[in-house]
Amino acid sequence: MTSAGGWQPLAHLNVSSGSFLERIMVVNVFLAAFNLLPAFPMDGGRVLRALLAKRMEYRRATQIAASIGPGMALLFGFAGLFLNPFLIFIALFVWIGAAQESSLVQMRSALGGIPMSRAMLTHFRTVAPQDSLDHVVELILSGSQQDFPVLEAGRVMGVLTRTDLVTALARHTTNSVEQIMRRDFQTVDSHEMLEDSFRKLQGAARQTLPVLHGGQLIGLVTADNLGEFPMIQAARSAANASQAAAQATIPSR
């Protein structure tokens, strides 16, 4: 709308001229159109996946929707070389978002239907609330464990992370596990699936989850061993397939 009260054609509106309300409208229209592009991580990519998932398996629908992202990113990058360099940053954003969404769905699919007992860590160390931080440092240096469940009378009272330990040591605030352990931790049950623990690790931004059975600690599941498990399974499947193919080529007597 002009100062005289009339409306301007949409083609004449831009973010560098016009009133404040007109500029805000142009920005909102641009953001809405950008968000509807059929590529991850925009909502348009999720809408496309939902439409494809009605006719095919969810993982396949995600792969198809995610494959559009890199192509669109190449178009934005090419256009950015000649039109606006800002399009190159948009291209990187689309490319990275599509790759991340595809990898997350593949991870969930690889972990789906596998019980927690198949991948949890059963050899681990625990600490008590009254233990000193020096004792925890010794445990870290003597092994590869980074986070420690805090047990008292057989119950998990908290989780002490390596990050919190290093922060406390640097600030010299305390030398007690009880003072810095995290009490807002999440746990997983031994009967749950690995996909559930992967979702909890993502939502809570944690690296380690205690695994309980009947309220008792029986293991740990970490982001590292969840990431390694699909690779190990794939290697085993490839080895079994190669062995089966080799046996099939041996002539029977």
Secondary structure, 3 states (H helix, E strand, C coil): CCCCCCCCCHHHCECCECCHHHHHHHHHHHHHHHHCCCCCCCHHHHHHHHHHHCCCCHHHHHHHHHHHHHHHHHHHHHHHHHCCCHHHHHHHHHHHHHHHHHHHHHHHHHHCCCEHHHCCECCCCCECCCCEHHHHHHHHHHCCCCCEEEEECCEEEEEECHHHHHHHHHHCCCCEHHHHCECCCCCEECCCEHHHHHHHHHHHCCCEEEEEECCEEEEEEEHHHHHHHHHHHHHHHHHHHHHHHHHHHCCCC
